[in-house]
Amino acid sequence: MFKRLPGDETRNLVSTTPDTAVVFRPAVVQTPAIITIVIFAWRCLAGLVRLLVVHPVAVSCVAAVVLLWRLFGWPAVLVAFVVLTSSLAGWFTADRASFRRWISWRMLAFWRRFWIYWRHWQPVMVVSGLGRHLKGRDYLPRLVRVECDSWADRVTVRMLSGQAVKDWSDRIEHLAHGFGSTSCRVAVERAGRLTLTFPRRDPLAVPIPAVPIPETASVGPVEIGMCEDGSPYRLKVHGTHVLIAGATGAGKGSYLWSTVRGLLPAMAAGLVELWALDPKRMELSYGRALFGPRYAAPPAECADLLEAAVKVMQERADRYAGLRRSHTPTVDDPFVLMLVDEVAFLTAYQSDKGLRQRITSALATLTTQGRAVGVGVMAALQDPRKEVMNIRNLFPDKIALRLDESEQVDMVLGDGARDRGAMADQISPDPARGAGIGYVRLEADPDPVRVRAAFVSDSDIRAMVAEFAGAGEGR
Ligand SMILES: Nc1ncnc2c1ncn2[C@@H]1O[C@H](COP(=O)(O)OP(=O)(O)OP(=O)(O)O)[C@@H](O)[C@H]1O
């Protein structure tokens, strides 16, 4: 209140409590002018030093221009400008990647810091509730740094003392829309500091054609699509188990088929065996010839095939006991990948109780003991609720495609995944825009990453069958 009143007006301010004769008159202390001047000068100096530290290049450029002009006049500035722009043009032509890294993205970050983040910082913080207005003063989180790359802005912020990461992750929609982005991810940089990621464009907006079949035999990680920063998405299949959850039409099939595609050379070399359970008969049956005798559709046959995989696993475990602790794929001991489409058909929705128990216990045995001996399970599932898939936590790696309800996101990816930006319930149901898009938690990073699997079309599968059916058999 006092801040808004100029000088002596405060002295005349008088207030009384209603119905009493008590009068309040503020005591006004005169501040000597010298103190005001010293404080003002100190703030100017601190501002200058901060400007120099935060924007050393920009400040040096301005200083150089002023110095050149003063010492040698405007022609010197013109010559310097021409020399500089032609050297930059030469650099751009010779090595675009390094030019982008050192010049383009930095200039873009400088511009976006000023034009997007600095300009909108106060209103967005106050409206979203992340800033505080106390006793006439605004307390705002500090905008520390803005970095850009080809697809996103990464904004480092210092939280207000006493704020929690959840305060921010609860407001990702306010932040995204406030700063003109479609989404926002929150990651902890270090104590008190967060990195907010705001995508500027979406490389996953259009379907990705099937990844070319690798030339060399490898058990992975298998390249099956693209991450949202445009880098290849490689899925680890050997030494883990993968659960893919997504509503009907979310594109679970493209994860299964892209994985098969990436493993075909290894299968032909005898390093991988692909086993398939296809209770719906709508997905894996299309490339059935690739699986040879290791394909089953009726639940009873699925149970037999699962138990056969358990036998392989136990036989290996007996042989490895005391000699080795991990599996290296060889022709004698190939990596066995059990692909299961719509696993709930075999577990929750199976009316035959005996079969259901056999299948569930075989799956639980494989997922708890199969990793170390080279037997993996990759299962697709529509409904991730516990009563439908009570062994979902036995899968170390999970992928959340389009889901019907927001609560299902944390069921698949673990607590807090949605708060950290895994908005799987908001993926578009339009197949062209949303099918195959999902969120994963990569091994090295607890924050969810948005990915899209490549679309393996029917003609791709036919070509795969024509080239690889029967390959790797009879070894
Ligand atoms: N990666 C992808 N990119 C683009 N479009 C895709 C992708 N995957 C699937 N689609 C499209 O989405 C449709 C549904 O895909 P798919 O059958 O794989 O979904 P699903 O999750 O297996 O569904 P359901 O559980 O009902 O079998 C496909 O017909 C295809 O047109």
The ligand as an SDF file (V2000), in Angstrom:
LIG
                    3D

 31 33  0  0  0  0  0  0  0  0999 V2000
    2.4940  -47.2710  -36.4090 N   0  0  0  0  0  0  0  0  0  0  0  0
    1.4150  -46.9080  -37.0910 C   0  0  0  0  0  0  0  0  0  0  0  0
    1.4210  -45.7740  -37.8070 N   0  0  0  0  0  0  0  0  0  0  0  0
    0.3180  -45.4020  -38.4690 C   0  0  0  0  0  0  0  0  0  0  0  0
   -0.8390  -46.0850  -38.4860 N   0  0  0  0  0  0  0  0  0  0  0  0
   -0.8990  -47.2220  -37.8080 C   0  0  0  0  0  0  0  0  0  0  0  0
    0.2250  -47.6860  -37.0570 C   0  0  0  0  0  0  0  0  0  0  0  0
   -0.1320  -48.8380  -36.4650 N   0  0  0  0  0  0  0  0  0  0  0  0
   -1.3960  -49.0720  -36.8110 C   0  0  0  0  0  0  0  0  0  0  0  0
   -1.8700  -48.1120  -37.6170 N   0  0  0  0  0  0  0  0  0  0  0  0
   -3.2310  -48.0080  -38.1710 C   0  0  0  0  0  0  0  0  0  0  0  0
   -4.1410  -48.2300  -37.0980 O   0  0  0  0  0  0  0  0  0  0  0  0
   -4.9780  -49.3410  -37.3630 C   0  0  0  0  0  0  0  0  0  0  0  0
   -5.1320  -50.1880  -36.1030 C   0  0  0  0  0  0  0  0  0  0  0  0
   -3.8740  -50.7610  -35.8110 O   0  0  0  0  0  0  0  0  0  0  0  0
   -3.7250  -52.1490  -35.0210 P   0  0  0  0  0  0  0  0  0  0  0  0
   -4.7060  -53.1610  -35.5310 O   0  0  0  0  0  0  0  0  0  0  0  0
   -2.3050  -52.5090  -34.9860 O   0  0  0  0  0  0  0  0  0  0  0  0
   -4.1830  -51.6950  -33.5880 O   0  0  0  0  0  0  0  0  0  0  0  0
   -4.2940  -52.6100  -32.3250 P   0  0  0  0  0  0  0  0  0  0  0  0
   -3.8720  -51.7850  -31.1750 O   0  0  0  0  0  0  0  0  0  0  0  0
   -3.5880  -53.9020  -32.5280 O   0  0  0  0  0  0  0  0  0  0  0  0
   -5.8570  -52.8500  -32.2520 O   0  0  0  0  0  0  0  0  0  0  0  0
   -6.6480  -54.1390  -31.7130 P   0  0  0  0  0  0  0  0  0  0  0  0
   -6.3020  -54.2500  -30.2640 O   0  0  0  0  0  0  0  0  0  0  0  0
   -8.0710  -53.8010  -31.9450 O   0  0  0  0  0  0  0  0  0  0  0  0
   -6.1370  -55.2990  -32.5210 O   0  0  0  0  0  0  0  0  0  0  0  0
   -4.3080  -50.1080  -38.5140 C   0  0  0  0  0  0  0  0  0  0  0  0
   -5.2250  -50.6510  -39.3720 O   0  0  0  0  0  0  0  0  0  0  0  0
   -3.4940  -49.0620  -39.2060 C   0  0  0  0  0  0  0  0  0  0  0  0
   -4.2740  -48.4730  -40.2410 O   0  0  0  0  0  0  0  0  0  0  0  0
  1  2  1  0
  2  3  1  0
  2  7  2  0
  3  4  2  0
  4  5  1  0
  5  6  2  0
  6  7  1  0
  6 10  1  0
  7  8  1  0
  8  9  2  0
  9 10  1  0
 10 11  1  0
 11 12  1  0
 11 30  1  0
 12 13  1  0
 13 14  1  0
 13 28  1  0
 14 15  1  0
 15 16  1  0
 16 17  2  0
 16 18  1  0
 16 19  1  0
 19 20  1  0
 20 21  2  0
 20 22  1  0
 20 23  1  0
 23 24  1  0
 24 25  2  0
 24 26  1  0
 24 27  1  0
 28 29  1  0
 28 30  1  0
 30 31  1  0
M  END
$$$$
